[in-house]
């Protein structure tokens, strides 16, 4: 499936539409647009109900005036990019803030910047198949917003890659749990369809305590780190996964770089066990109370190192 940088590719062939009247083409376009608008309104309402479960939904949504794809930037959202701000304690102006993507799960339509070479849509047609939320009780608003914008735009730059990749990570993690029972993951309820993932974002807006020597902040991407956060919502077109971003302590990122998937999943498990609801914080100590080791490619060495981590 080829990604293009223009709008307007029709799923109808030139022969099927070229001979019908201008009046019919106009009516067809209006009907299609009205149906898509109605569906996106329903999506908006469902996502709005999800936001309301998290706290107070700030009325104004953050969105660019011009869709970035129209300016040559390769951010292929199904509709115009948008991010919803939420006050986490349910009050306007509260200290805790979250931002969530608001539209990654909209349906692809004829005006989406995708060249549907096989004249088809993903099934179910729920955009990228996920939305992303990033919240904290003490991080600066600018840091939260800049990080989720960077992450979600990265995901949208390759819109059909990441959901299958998250699912493949889940398969690998469940296999590791089976192959290495000493890790203690067999009864971990968090190991589901969607696996864990980690990225780095620019650290300019973050407190120094979270910024590594490269000027970046590590982010864990996973289902259900914060207790009570839904792992999915159901739009009219199908299921949409809810992914949470969590800012990593630099030492936690170092362990993930050194020991890969086993370190990432064990850090995920330890974050889930914390009493704090939103654990992205510049004051939170590392959940791994030892320095990161040198990087190794030996699976047995990695399992041995992660299995020997001291308790928090």
Secondary structure by P-SEA (a helix, b strand, c coil): cccccccccccccccccccccaaaaaaaaaaaaaaaaaaaaaaaaaaaaaaaaacccccbbbbbcccccccccccccccccbbbbbcccccccccbbbbbbccccccccccccccccccccccccccccbbbbbbbccccaaaaaaaaaaaaaaaaccccccaaaaaaaaaaaaaaaaaccccccccccccccbbbbbbccccccccccccccccbbbbbbbcccccccccccccccbbbbbbbbbbbcaaaaaaaaaccaaaaaaaaaaaaacccccccccccccccccccccccccaaaaaaaaaacccc
